[in-house]
Amino acid sequence: MYDLNSVTKTYVRRGHTVTALDDTNLEIPDNDFVAIIGPSGSGKTTLLSVLGGMLAPTSGNVFIDGESLYDLSIEERTALRSTKIGFVFQSFNLIPWLTACENVQIPLMLSGQSAERQRSRALEMLDRVGLADRTDHHPSELSQGQQQRVALARTLANDPQVILADEPTGNLDSETREQVMTYLNEFHRDGRTIIMVTHDAGTAAFAKRTIRLVSGVAKSIVSPEAA
């Protein structure tokens, strides 16, 4: 699936160079479930952005299924993201004036699916996450947990091979967190690769393994129990 070779990412902020990733080497095989943990500013979200084809490294190479991700054109990377990669965010990123069904239809619309196919697939995915009775509700009419489940349904719409989740339970209470992580576990059992950034040890414990980042360096790879 993923192979990172000596990946470094630096930024210049107020005249100073900040190293977000520092000569990182990492392999993530198909159907892995990885939690990425570490203190604030350790490079977790930068790593997820690099894996998602949204942020080119300053140096090093990122391969997905043997293909050099950042040797692709912008158009090719966009096409790859739309078919292979799904994203889940802490803030849900739902469009407030669209219904739950319409929000889930967005990636299907962008990939050129027919209106009939968009709606049938969106309804199928909402049913999978237990929201068959909320399809015509707007985000403001849904609880935070329900909004995150709409976001999960939207992520599944194009049947991605890999799901990148950035603090997927960060805005949720403990009961709703368990519910959302149960769904991510189901998606993993379907054969998908899950790569999840989290600061929460309980959330990280759902993963098969944990990668700890410190100052942009993968310091250790530990079991969830030891994280």
Sequence and secondary structure as in RCSB ss.txt:
>XXXX:A:sequence
MYDLNSVTKTYVRRGHTVTALDDTNLEIPDNDFVAIIGPSGSGKTTLLSVLGGMLAPTSGNVFIDGESLYDLSIE
ERTALRSTKIGFVFQSFNLIPWLTACENVQIPLMLSGQSAERQRSRALEMLDRVGLADRTDHHPSELSQGQQQRV
ALARTLANDPQVILADEPTGNLDSETREQVMTYLNEFHRDGRTIIMVTHDAGTAAFAKRTIRLVSGVAKSIVSPE
AA
>XXXX:A:secstr
 EEEEEEEEEEEETTEEEEEEEEEEEEE TT EEEEE STTSSHHHHHHHHTTSS  SEEEEEETTEEGGGS HH
HHHHHHHHHEEEEETT    TTS HHHHHHHHHHHTT  HHHHHHHHHHHHHHTT TT TT  GGGS HHHHHHH
HHHHHHTT  SEEEEESTTTTS HHHHHHHHHHHHHHHHTT EEEEE S HHHHTTSSEEEEEETTEEEEEE GG
G 
